[in-house]
Amino acid sequence: MKEEKRKGTWTEEEDKQLEWYVSLFGERRWDFLAQVSGLKRSGKSCRLRWVNYLHPGLKHGRMSPQEEQLVLQLHSYWGNRWSRIARKLPGRTDNEIKNYWRTRMRKIAQERKMNSSLALSSYNDTNHYFNEPQSRTEREEEEEETIEGDLMDQKWKDIELSFEDGSNEVWDVSCNQMTSLVEECYLDSLWKLEE
């Protein structure tokens, strides 16, 4: 009869036992290590516990502002390639970076959703009942969205023209612009997923 594997939260004793066996046998052959250690865990579970929590080279705690900026910048280049991004941030795991990104995007999405619902409710409360014109801030927001859309259309046209001309011009786009574009695209996809 096959021995049942333990699942769920790791205990402090299990962590110490895993650390001891990794120091004896090294960071390889996880199925063997799980078996000889007597942890009653799968090799995959042992490997993930070591890589994501117990490895001595890991940084724990919040990311520094520099790390956050680097994650945003690298995500704008590479997208959701978390392992590739993690290689540029020593001591941070791909799982940690992915969780940071998703938590940050969820927060921004919730803030935008709350702001849009507040704006909609204030619009309904005032304009619907009293038939007043839009407030200046709402008009400004609509104008800004139109201008941003026009600017992006122009950038894409410029890019297409440069490829047609065969020029190898390097585009001067700041990281902040790229990051905001990526965030907007990602948030738009989040909204579509929720609906």
Buried (B, 14 or more C-beta within 10 A) or exposed (E): EEEEEBEEEBEEEBBEBBBEBBEEBEEEEBEEBBBEBEBBBBBEBBBBBBBEBBBEEBBEEEBEEEBBBBBBBBBBEEEEEBEEBBEBBEEBBBBBBBEBBEEBBEEBBEEBBEEEEEBEEEBEEEBEEEEEEEBEEBEEEEEEEEEEEEEEEEBEEEEEEBEEEEEEEEEEEEBEEBBBBBBBEBBEEBEEEEE
